[in-house]
Amino acid sequence: MNEAMLIDGKLVGARESFDVVDPATGKVFATAPECGLDQLDAAIDAAGRAFIPWSRDLAARRRVLVACAETLRAHAEEIGRLICREQGRPLPKAIGEVMGAARWFEHTAGLEIPVELIRDDDAMRVSVHRRPLGVVAGIAPWNYPVISAVWKIAPALLAGNAIVLKPSPFTPLATLRLGALLQDVIPAGVLTIVSGGDALGRALAAHPAIRKVSLTGSVEAGKSVAGAAAADLKRVTLELGGNDAAIVLDDVQPEAIADKLFWGAFQNTGQVCCAIKRLYVHEDVYEPVKAALVARIASTRIGNGFDDGVDLGPISTAPQWTRVQDLAEDARRDGGTLHGAAILPEAGGYFLAPQLVTGLDDGARLVAEEQFGPLLPILSFRDEAEVLERANATRFGLSGSVWSGNAERAAELAGAMDCGTVWVNQHLALMPIAPVGGHKWSGIGVENGSWGLATYTDLQTISVAKA
């Protein structure tokens, strides 16, 4: 199984290739092209040529984005099967990712690019316009390879830019297939998809013709991109790590919220930037909440994403599989107890069972660091001032949630959390109308909605004298 890159409207290979591993087996099942630096230069040159005509017709750009949505819907299972194979998520959820990406294309197509008239009198008319940046770059992660790519592609294109996108080397195939399917939908050069490792990402971020880089990745990757972008003052949008706290107040019904908490923490085997990473539960309901979650974990089916009825697939990469196991051992050494009795497949693959971890304090690595896997520390608290201080005592600030029988009480506490998104009585309720971005080390800028679209533009003021 091999896929090609999309460069200047053509599907092309490369002189070198790299292996792609199926995380359900731990074995290589495909290769992907390793884009050469000469190919990258040629791709960016082609994008630059395509930019000017593309930037001139907003109505045409809207039509293209709608056509992209239709194409994804028509090929959702085809792309979803590649996601399932290279990333590990159960097939229905992988197909759901593609359908979500189609929804994002469609919603973005309808966003307005406003012209603001700020003065209009006998002497002068002053208007503020948004102009495209030029050629921009997107670097997408391995946990949600297609929808994360579309979060960058759709607003970049609507704003009038050309975009060069690089998927993660762990999960390149579904995104390369996306490029092949959109080859005849998007004009040549407007969308470029190249694959390769970290060296390619650094070259893309540092290329002098790129005017903005949007990265979803680790804090370390974000710092690297920001440093490369600083050399020639590129714009950046960085969606980085999180250590997201969920706060459960004393008036909840534990069994009523257990399933929502489970999916908030363990969706995609815990490999979600905004997943619950720390669970703070009021001491009065700590034991029943813990018991309800342990019971929910016990009913979880873990396995190959192509098998019927599977809830969770494997960890997506070998390095992450090793890291999560290391955090589990570290938690045991710190006096933690791991709870959960989900059954793992008998052999092969990067499988780990979801587990609840008790007996840790806030200084434990599993609490202080982002695990990005199926380990959830559960900690008790006594009052709201205390838990708010503990929840905010982190360098991260991506998202959080508050759970209560009184939504207004929860919303008031939510407003004091130092993070970009806070949910009440839900978690991971992402939608194309709302911005997503982090405070502190969780990133710079936002994606989605009119706010995300604006990051792909420069402001231009036009002042016209009337006399």
VENKA-V938111 format. One record per backbone hydrogen bond with DSSP energy under -1.0 kcal/mol. NH is the residue of the N-H (numbers start at 1). CO is the residue of the C=O. If there is no record, write none. Layout:
{{NH & CO} {NH & CO}}
This chain:
{{5 & 12} {6 & 193} {7 & 10} {10 & 7} {12 & 5} {18 & 32} {20 & 30} {22 & 27} {25 & 22} {26 & 22} {29 & 20} {30 & 20} {31 & 1} {32 & 18} {34 & 16} {35 & 195} {40 & 36} {41 & 37} {42 & 38} {43 & 39} {44 & 40} {45 & 41} {46 & 42} {47 & 43} {48 & 44} {49 & 45} {50 & 46} {51 & 47} {54 & 50} {55 & 51} {61 & 57} {62 & 58} {63 & 59} {64 & 60} {65 & 61} {66 & 62} {67 & 63} {68 & 64} {69 & 65} {70 & 66} {71 & 67} {72 & 68} {73 & 69} {74 & 70} {75 & 71} {76 & 73} {79 & 75} {80 & 76} {81 & 77} {83 & 79} {84 & 80} {85 & 81} {86 & 82} {87 & 83} {88 & 83} {91 & 305} {94 & 90} {95 & 91} {96 & 92} {97 & 93} {98 & 94} {99 & 95} {100 & 96} {101 & 97} {102 & 98} {103 & 99} {104 & 100} {105 & 101} {106 & 102} {107 & 103} {108 & 104} {109 & 105} {110 & 107} {111 & 108} {116 & 128} {118 & 126} {119 & 126} {121 & 124} {125 & 464} {126 & 119} {127 & 462} {128 & 116} {129 & 460} {131 & 458} {136 & 162} {137 & 212} {138 & 164} {139 & 214} {140 & 166} {148 & 144} {150 & 146} {151 & 147} {152 & 149} {153 & 149} {154 & 150} {156 & 152} {157 & 153} {158 & 154} {159 & 155} {160 & 157} {161 & 156} {162 & 134} {163 & 190} {164 & 136} {165 & 192} {166 & 138} {176 & 172} {177 & 173} {178 & 174} {179 & 175} {180 & 176} {181 & 177} {182 & 178} {185 & 182} {186 & 182} {190 & 187} {192 & 163} {193 & 6} {194 & 165} {201 & 197} {202 & 198} {203 & 199} {204 & 200} {205 & 201} {206 & 202} {210 & 207} {211 & 135} {213 & 235} {214 & 137} {215 & 237} {216 & 139} {217 & 239} {222 & 218} {223 & 219} {224 & 220} {225 & 221} {226 & 222} {227 & 223} {228 & 224} {229 & 225} {230 & 226} {234 & 229} {235 & 211} {237 & 213} {238 & 444} {239 & 215} {240 & 442} {246 & 278} {247 & 401} {248 & 280} {249 & 403} {256 & 253} {257 & 253} {258 & 254} {261 & 257} {262 & 258} {263 & 259} {264 & 260} {265 & 261} {266 & 262} {267 & 263} {269 & 266} {271 & 268} {272 & 270} {275 & 272} {276 & 264} {277 & 244} {278 & 244} {279 & 377} {280 & 246} {281 & 379} {282 & 248} {283 & 381} {285 & 282} {289 & 285} {290 & 286} {291 & 287} {292 & 288} {293 & 289} {294 & 290} {295 & 291} {296 & 292} {297 & 293} {298 & 294} {300 & 297} {303 & 312} {307 & 304} {310 & 307} {311 & 301} {312 & 301} {315 & 350} {321 & 317} {322 & 318} {323 & 319} {324 & 320} {325 & 321} {326 & 322} {327 & 323} {328 & 324} {329 & 325} {330 & 326} {331 & 327} {332 & 328} {333 & 329} {334 & 330} {335 & 332} {336 & 331} {337 & 358} {339 & 356} {350 & 23} {355 & 374} {356 & 339} {357 & 376} {358 & 337} {364 & 361} {368 & 364} {369 & 365} {375 & 373} {376 & 355} {378 & 357} {379 & 279} {381 & 281} {387 & 383} {388 & 384} {389 & 385} {390 & 386} {391 & 387} {392 & 388} {394 & 392} {400 & 421} {401 & 245} {402 & 423} {403 & 247} {410 & 406} {411 & 407} {412 & 408} {413 & 409} {414 & 410} {415 & 411} {416 & 413} {417 & 414} {419 & 417} {420 & 397} {421 & 398} {423 & 400} {425 & 402} {430 & 428} {434 & 431} {436 & 447} {439 & 397} {441 & 395} {442 & 439} {443 & 440} {444 & 238} {447 & 436} {449 & 432} {452 & 448} {453 & 449} {454 & 450} {456 & 453} {457 & 454} {458 & 131} {460 & 129} {462 & 127} {464 & 125} {466 & 123}}
